[in-house]
């Protein structure tokens, strides 16, 4: 849903983090290695040789510092282990991400919106029927997913986060990208969003999802339902997540569309919903894809999927609630966005949820 967008941080700063106990995770299956007809092996009387072989193999595995497991989609994903490491300070990672958000030479002076879009698109590929896609794996690092049309321009976000990855090399890209979405929302004035660590990085492109799993902005309300129902969302959650369009702008060289959704594209608010109903929207006369602009100033834009919310009875009713009650929108968005970022992630049991302090 999120196209190319940008935002400035507006909230007070503090370095404390709160950890809350959360839910249990899906079962993770360990891969085992089997061998047959191996030279030098023995079925009886050869326990010493066999023990030596497995001891040596164990040494190789430990020396390499990796193990493999499979997710629901069967993708092998590696994770480092070995000597005990100091627990990662995720508040420090949060702070580092916030520090690289501001940039005068980038859109509206901030990378915040494109970081949010990266987190959204990395997560929004989940398919509940096959158990594939989602933020686990960070598969947008590979072709063909990185080249999908819906992901145009997200290389800016991925490259920007390399600064943080170098500072905290033990964090996975999958965790880093999803955490960046939380940072962007909170530092732009949005609600607190609980976040859990535990995503792993895919080693190859085998787990890349097919093109077409993310929303197509040129479509109608039926398309929105098809896309979001596949992930496991309901109508209320669809509208709540659409409210992120209060941030930033579209770019002709990325999505093909042009312009911001609101007069304050650097502040997370319910302005998107207010403007949907308060402004008169007319078709923009240009050679680009069909989009609407506000009749009063011609400086704002809405996508066909945005206007589809006002043309559907159920969507419209929910959008009207959010237009009148920003607190309700914030509450529902936080829940829906946390759900989005956790789709398909095999968290360990009792993985804590972090609630971060803004910097």
GIHU-V958944 format. One record per backbone hydrogen bond with DSSP energy under -0.5 kcal/mol. NH is the residue of the N-H (numbers start at 1). CO is the residue of the C=O. E is the energy in kcal/mol with one decimal. If there is no record, write none. Layout:
NH;CO;E
NH;CO;E
This chain:
8;266;-0.6
10;187;-2.2
11;187;-0.7
13;359;-0.9
14;358;-3.6
18;355;-2.2
20;353;-3.4
29;70;-0.9
30;28;-0.5
31;68;-1.1
34;32;-0.5
41;38;-1.8
50;46;-2.5
51;47;-2.9
52;48;-2.3
53;49;-2.5
54;50;-2.5
55;51;-2.5
56;52;-2.5
57;53;-2.6
58;54;-2.7
59;55;-1.9
60;56;-2.2
61;57;-2.5
62;58;-2.8
63;59;-2.6
64;60;-2.1
65;61;-1.3
66;61;-0.9
67;79;-1.3
69;77;-1.4
70;29;-1.9
71;75;-1.0
74;71;-2.0
77;69;-1.9
78;201;-0.8
79;67;-1.5
81;65;-1.4
90;88;-1.2
93;89;-1.6
94;90;-2.7
95;91;-2.6
96;92;-2.1
97;93;-2.4
98;94;-2.4
99;95;-1.9
100;96;-1.0
100;97;-0.7
101;98;-1.0
102;98;-0.6
103;109;-2.0
106;103;-1.8
109;106;-2.8
110;107;-2.6
111;101;-3.5
112;7;-0.7
115;111;-2.0
116;112;-2.0
117;113;-2.3
118;114;-2.0
119;115;-2.2
120;116;-2.4
121;117;-2.8
122;118;-2.3
123;119;-1.2
124;120;-2.6
126;123;-1.3
127;132;-2.5
128;230;-2.6
130;127;-0.5
131;127;-2.3
132;127;-0.8
137;200;-2.4
138;135;-1.5
141;138;-1.5
142;139;-1.9
146;142;-2.4
147;144;-1.1
148;145;-1.4
151;148;-1.7
152;149;-1.6
154;151;-2.0
156;153;-1.2
158;154;-2.3
159;155;-2.6
160;156;-1.8
161;157;-1.9
162;159;-0.9
163;160;-1.0
165;161;-2.3
166;162;-2.2
167;163;-1.1
168;164;-2.2
169;166;-0.5
171;168;-1.6
176;172;-2.6
177;173;-3.0
178;174;-1.6
179;175;-2.6
180;176;-2.0
181;177;-1.3
182;178;-1.3
183;179;-2.6
184;180;-2.5
185;181;-2.0
186;182;-2.5
187;183;-3.1
188;184;-1.1
189;186;-1.6
190;185;-2.8
195;354;-2.0
201;78;-0.5
202;137;-2.2
203;76;-1.0
207;204;-0.7
208;205;-1.9
213;210;-0.7
217;215;-0.6
219;216;-1.9
224;220;-1.7
225;221;-2.2
226;222;-2.2
227;223;-2.5
228;224;-2.7
229;225;-2.9
230;226;-1.3
231;227;-0.7
232;228;-1.2
233;228;-2.4
238;234;-2.0
239;235;-2.0
240;236;-2.2
241;237;-2.5
242;238;-1.6
243;239;-0.9
243;240;-0.9
244;241;-1.5
245;242;-1.9
246;243;-1.5
247;244;-1.9
248;6;-1.0
248;265;-3.0
250;259;-2.7
254;251;-1.4
255;251;-1.2
256;251;-2.0
259;250;-1.6
260;299;-0.6
261;248;-1.1
267;264;-1.7
268;188;-2.6
269;267;-0.6
273;270;-0.5
274;270;-1.9
275;271;-2.9
276;272;-1.6
277;273;-1.1
277;274;-0.6
278;274;-2.3
279;275;-1.8
281;279;-0.6
282;293;-2.6
284;291;-2.6
286;284;-1.1
292;302;-2.8
293;282;-2.8
294;300;-0.9
295;280;-2.9
298;294;-1.7
301;260;-2.2
302;292;-1.9
305;217;-1.4
306;303;-0.7
307;303;-2.2
308;304;-1.6
309;305;-0.6
309;306;-1.2
310;306;-0.6
310;307;-0.7
311;307;-0.8
312;309;-0.6
316;312;-3.1
317;313;-1.8
318;314;-1.7
319;315;-2.5
320;316;-2.3
321;317;-1.3
322;318;-1.9
323;319;-2.0
324;320;-1.3
325;321;-1.6
329;325;-1.8
330;326;-2.9
331;327;-2.2
332;328;-2.5
333;329;-2.9
334;330;-2.4
335;331;-1.5
336;332;-2.3
337;333;-3.1
338;334;-2.0
339;335;-2.0
340;336;-2.4
341;337;-2.3
342;338;-1.0
342;339;-0.6
343;339;-0.7
343;340;-0.9
345;342;-1.9
346;344;-0.5
347;345;-1.9
351;23;-0.6
351;348;-1.5
353;20;-4.0
354;195;-3.4
355;18;-3.1
356;354;-0.6
357;16;-1.3
